[in-house]
Amino acid sequence: MTMRIFAFILAIVTLAAGEAHASDDAVAAEFFRAARAAYDRADYRAAALAFEEAYARSPKAAVLANAGLAWEAAGENARAADDLERALAGAELAAESRKKASDHLAALERKLGVVSVVAPEGERISAAHAVDRTIPARVHVAPGTLDVTLRRSDGKTLTERVTVQAGEVRRVAFEPVPEKPHDASPPAPPAPPDAAPKPAEAPPPRTQRTLGWVSIGAGVVFAGLATYFGLAGVSANSDFDGSGRTDAKLRDRAITDRTLANVSWIGAALFGIAGVTLLVTLPDGTRAAPQARVLPGNVR
């Protein structure tokens, strides 16, 4: 019975994996439409987040530039400058769009500072709104004093407090992780000739277990978002009916919430199935008790 259940789950995951890539553009289009609707009703923060979600699924520089302009309209200039700078990093933007994005970025950078973390490369830093950015990293920040925190590969964290002026690029360089000293202890005596060598122990599949619980946690988060947006859509639709079905803003809000609910249910299903499969396929004796995790993912 267990093998039949596993075969069923594996078939679902295989089918979902085959369709996931093809559906990325469709999901991105849904987020883009939701972003436009939010922008039209002046909910600029929701629009920026939805544009970023669309970009994450189908990376197009124009979408990221839209996110930057929405952040600017929402009054979050540092986030706006980060997205505009990333959108301008490649050559994808058309000439007119590039000029508009460049003009807005230049105006923002006159009011902002930049924290530039250059070493050690490959590790992660957090500063202001930026969380877990891979080094090297440039983060636009409001002028003033802030903490830049490095999360090292050995699990330790280092924090440096810096002060940044408007128009200034503040360079921050952390020391690399020191190498471990060589073990000076004497070598172990050789085993007796008749002693059979011990077989090497296989390391526990921690990565697979971790990915399994992370996927399940992400599925739970998406399910919560789907429930929230579903209820919000029902409420907005009820208000729209109460207005005699004449309030265009209520109609757009109901459509947007329903769209976000559908997208969230898709994410919940994909992450949930993937997490269960990863945990089911763990070798016997390596399945640990679940640990609750809260993952980012709220798009509103």
C-alpha positions, 0 to 999 in steps of 0.5 A: 500500500505504501509503495502504491501511495508513493507511486501516485505521489511521484506521478503527480510530482512528475506531471507538476514538474513538467508543467511548472516551467510552462506555467511560469509565464502564465503565472507571471502574466497573472501577477502582472495583471494584478500589479497593473490593477493595484497600480490603477487603484493607487495601491502602489506597494501592492503593485510593486510587490506583484511586479517583483513576483512577476519578474521572479517567474519571468525575468524581464527588465521592463517588469522590474523597472515597473516595480521600481516606479511603483516603489517610488510612487509608494514613497519607498525610494531605496527599494525603487532605486535598487529595482531600477538599477537592476533593470538597467544592468542589462541591455534589454530595456528599449531606449525610451524605457531606459531613459525614463528609468535612468532619469528616475534613478538619477533623481533618487540617487541624489537623495540616497546613499549606497552601501557597497559590500565587496568581500568576502564574495558569495556570502550574504548580508542584510542592510536596511530593506535588503535581506540575505543579499549575496555579496558583492551587493549594492543597497540603496539606503536613506541617509543616516546610520544603519547596521550591515550584518554579514552571515558567514558560511560558518554560521556566525554573524558580524555587524558593522555600523556605518553612516551614509550621506546622500549621494555617497557610496559607502564601501564595506569589506568584512574579513574573510572566514579564517582558515582552521589551524591544522590538527597537531595531534599525533596520528592514530596508531595503525590497525592490527593486520587482522583487523577488518577496515570499517566501512565508511558511514554515509552522511545523513541526507540533511539537505533533502530533509531540509528542502522537504520541510522548507517546501512544506512550509512554503506550501503552508504559507501559500495556502494561508495567502490563498485563504486570505486573498480568497476571503478578501475577494469574496468581501470585495465582490459582496461590496461590489454587489452592494454598490449596485455593481457600479463601483469599478474600484471594488470590481477591480479589487475583487478580480485582483484578490481572486487572481492572487488566491488562484496563484497562491493555491497553485504555489501551495500545491506545487510546494506541498507535493514537492515537500512530501515527496522529498520526505517520503523518499528519505532513507529509513531512520533519517526522517526527523520530526517536523520543525515549524518554519516561517518563510517569506512570501507575502505579496501584499 
